[in-house]
Amino acid sequence: MKALFICDEKEEWNYLRNIFRAHFSKVELVCAIKGSDAIEALNFQGPFTMIMIECGIKTDNPSELAREVYESIGERPIIFIGTEVMLKDRVDNDLIETSDSAQIYKKPYEVNKFKEIIQVSLEWAQKEDFVNSVIELNRDEFVPLKLRNFYLFRTSPFDAYIELTKTKYIKALSKDKPYTQSQIQDIGKRGIRVLYLHKDEQLKFLENSIDKISNVLSKKGMQTKLILQTEIAGVLVIHQYLKSVGVTEKLTQFINVIMDASAKLYETTSTLTDILKNFPYEHLDLAEQAVLKALISEGLMRGMGWSSEMTRSKLTLASYLHDVYLPDEKMIRITHLEHPELEGYSEKEREEFTNHMRKAADIAKQFSGISEADFIIEEHHELPDGSGFPRRYNASKLTAISSVFVLTSNFVTQLAIHGPSKLTMTSVLGAMNNHYNVGHFKEPLKILKKAVKDLG
């Protein structure tokens, strides 16, 4: 548990630290010298069980600061600390009268009285479920959702749980209780990649995510990096929706929203070089790779003078769907059937890997109005020398549009393996030049090499 103390007198920090060490050793005290530092701590060092504001603080109005805290993380126990005059002049009565969690403490400090008011705040927090206990649940009633989904919201419409064992879970997020990005980051740092929801709540969560992302992408003036991060979150939702529900009108409309957002980047200020420079490389996992492949494919398409809206839609849909049915996301690094990492998988998983592009191609056929994306998906593991799969097509048999996607897909896969620096990109393209400088691969390879060279 953590408590936040906002005060511009560092001597007072030490006094409270001593009290907490002696009497509340399980509560970590974090101190902030002004309001802006406090809000940053709330967002990136939390979660905090309680907040204490010293009312003599010169940089901020204590009442306004308390309201900002509530707006940022929701209701928490807040203790206003100060002399009788400061409390009277600087703490709004309505904050105390309308909140069950706000208290005042009149200086000077008396250890026993101060301990009592801290204990009241801790008990309130426990009652309100900020301190969670382990519970036993039936795993069959739950479905996993990737942790990244939860970056989209400030509150979760449902309780979300961390799995401890197959029958024991601990609540990580409470329904309708605000949480911060730092809480999600803290969960991720513990190696946790999924949270669990009740099965009947998963669809609602995904549809809420679709609405949220669509609203974000409808805003004007967004920075390129935020647009790209939102698109990545959107593709993650697309993948989970397909596996849980399938193709629906709502999903089709949502994919069009993501596609349009990508197109607008190129229509405004971005070039392929800009995309390579500004892309938010974090994990280069399935969703990140899908968005990056779509953007690179479109950049190559534009560089080759292809202006057809249908061509763009084919390449983008193929980018989003081509690896969605891999049995293990780590398989995105496997590029051929003789890859040594395949030996670590079961026979069933190897079979699913061999057939994943056919399954994705069948799904692509369900998106009316976008023909031939299925062929691009089926051929994305083919190689210019004919050593790929499933049909062992070589450069002479692959269409121009499939060649663009095969080149893009293998380039991004190598970045995922070796890293996305300019040096790596240059090295990867140098190695690819020996195999891809043939047939329909020549022109897009030349454009991609120039875009990397222009990174500076």
HELIX and SHEET records of a PDB file:
HELIX    1   1 LYS A   10  HIS A   23  1                                  14    
HELIX    2   2 GLY A   35  PHE A   44  1                                  10    
HELIX    3   3 PRO A   62  ILE A   73  1                                  12    
HELIX    4   4 GLU A   84  ARG A   90  1                                   7    
HELIX    5   5 ASN A   93  GLU A   97  1                                   5    
HELIX    6   6 VAL A  111  LYS A  127  1                                  17    
HELIX    7   7 ARG A  139  GLU A  141  5                                   3    
HELIX    8   8 LEU A  147  LEU A  152  5                                   6    
HELIX    9   9 GLN A  181  LYS A  189  1                                   9    
HELIX   10  10 LYS A  199  LEU A  217  1                                  19    
HELIX   11  11 THR A  224  SER A  244  1                                  21    
HELIX   12  12 GLU A  249  THR A  268  1                                  20    
HELIX   13  13 LEU A  272  ASN A  278  1                                   7    
HELIX   14  14 LEU A  286  GLY A  303  1                                  18    
HELIX   15  15 GLU A  309  LEU A  321  1                                  13    
HELIX   16  16 GLU A  329  ARG A  333  5                                   5    
HELIX   17  17 PRO A  340  GLY A  344  5                                   5    
HELIX   18  18 GLU A  347  ALA A  364  1                                  18    
HELIX   19  19 ALA A  373  GLU A  378  1                                   6    
HELIX   20  20 ALA A  400  HIS A  418  1                                  19    
HELIX   21  21 LYS A  422  TYR A  436  1                                  15    
HELIX   22  22 GLY A  439  PHE A  441  5                                   3    
HELIX   23  23 LYS A  442  LYS A  453  1                                  12    
SHEET    1   A 5 GLU A  28  ALA A  32  0                                        
SHEET    2   A 5 LYS A   2  ILE A   6  1                                        
SHEET    3   A 5 MET A  50  GLU A  54  1                                        
SHEET    4   A 5 ILE A  78  GLY A  82  1                                        
SHEET    5   A 5 ALA A 102  LYS A 106  1                                        
SHEET    1   B 3 VAL A 134  GLU A 136  0                                        
SHEET    2   B 3 LYS A 168  LEU A 173 -1                                        
SHEET    3   B 3 ALA A 160  GLU A 163 -1                                        
SHEET    1   C 2 PHE A 142  LYS A 146  0                                        
SHEET    2   C 2 VAL A 194  HIS A 198 -1                                        
END                                                                             
